[in-house]
Amino acid sequence: MREVCSISLLQGICLRSLKTCPGFDLVNEIVIQPRESLDGGANWTLAAIRPRVGNQVLREARDTIHMLQTTYELMPEDVAAKANRRHA
């Protein structure tokens, strides 16, 4: 069972976790994008990392990102709000 949290809380959790990964020391912002969960997968994705990091740095952080996506999920209202904006 994943821990349910808001977008702002999840962004903070992701930022703190990723700053422990090599190459993320200068990162100061993580942007989370809600998405529909497919087959029990994560209902969010990392939409942006600022300042940007290289592809190799992202690949090396893949395990941390996967752990975050399997540990946390967005509140249903955050995902629904994204869906409502898309259909408006």
C-alpha positions as CSV (number, residue, x, y, z in Angstrom):
1,M,0.0,0.0,0.0
2,R,1.4,3.4,-1.0
3,E,1.4,6.4,1.2
4,V,-1.0,9.0,-0.1
5,C,0.2,12.6,-0.2
6,S,-0.4,16.0,-1.9
7,I,1.7,17.2,-4.9
8,S,3.6,19.8,-2.7
9,L,4.5,17.2,-0.1
10,L,5.5,14.7,-2.7
11,Q,7.7,17.3,-4.5
12,G,9.5,17.9,-1.2
13,I,10.0,14.2,-0.5
14,C,11.3,13.6,-4.0
15,L,13.7,16.6,-3.8
16,R,15.2,15.4,-0.5
17,S,15.5,11.8,-1.8
18,L,17.1,12.8,-5.1
19,K,19.5,15.2,-3.5
20,T,21.2,12.1,-2.0
21,C,21.9,10.8,-5.5
22,P,25.1,11.8,-7.4
23,G,24.6,14.8,-9.7
24,F,21.5,16.1,-7.9
25,D,23.3,18.4,-5.4
26,L,22.5,21.6,-7.3
27,V,18.8,20.6,-7.9
28,N,16.4,22.9,-6.1
29,E,13.0,22.1,-7.7
30,I,11.1,19.0,-8.6
31,V,7.9,19.2,-10.6
32,I,5.4,16.3,-10.2
33,Q,2.8,15.7,-12.9
34,P,-0.3,13.6,-12.0
35,R,-1.2,10.8,-14.4
36,E,-3.7,8.1,-14.6
37,S,-2.4,4.9,-13.0
38,L,-2.1,2.0,-15.4
39,D,-2.2,-1.6,-14.0
40,G,-1.4,-0.4,-10.5
41,G,1.5,1.7,-11.5
42,A,2.4,5.2,-10.2
43,N,-0.2,7.9,-10.6
44,W,2.5,10.5,-11.0
45,T,5.7,11.2,-12.8
46,L,8.7,13.5,-12.6
47,A,7.8,16.2,-15.1
48,A,10.8,18.5,-14.5
49,I,14.0,18.7,-12.5
50,R,15.5,22.2,-12.1
51,P,18.1,22.9,-12.9
52,R,18.2,20.1,-15.4
53,V,20.5,17.1,-14.9
54,G,22.0,15.0,-17.6
55,N,20.5,11.8,-18.9
56,Q,23.3,9.7,-17.3
57,V,22.5,11.3,-13.9
58,L,18.8,10.4,-14.4
59,R,19.6,6.8,-15.3
60,E,21.8,6.4,-12.2
61,A,18.9,7.7,-10.1
62,R,16.4,5.3,-11.7
63,D,16.3,3.0,-8.6
64,T,15.5,5.9,-6.3
65,I,12.8,7.2,-8.6
66,H,11.3,3.8,-8.8
67,M,11.3,3.4,-5.0
68,L,9.5,6.8,-4.7
69,Q,6.9,5.8,-7.2
70,T,6.2,2.5,-5.4
71,T,6.1,4.1,-2.0
72,Y,4.0,7.2,-2.7
73,E,0.9,8.1,-4.6
74,L,-0.9,11.4,-5.2
75,M,-4.2,12.1,-3.5
76,P,-7.1,11.2,-5.9
77,E,-8.3,14.8,-6.0
78,D,-4.9,15.9,-7.4
79,V,-5.1,13.3,-10.1
80,A,-8.7,14.2,-10.8
81,A,-7.9,17.9,-11.0
82,K,-5.3,17.2,-13.7
83,A,-7.8,15.1,-15.7
84,N,-10.5,17.8,-15.4
85,R,-8.1,20.5,-16.7
86,R,-7.2,18.2,-19.6
87,H,-10.9,17.8,-20.6
88,A,-11.9,21.4,-20.1
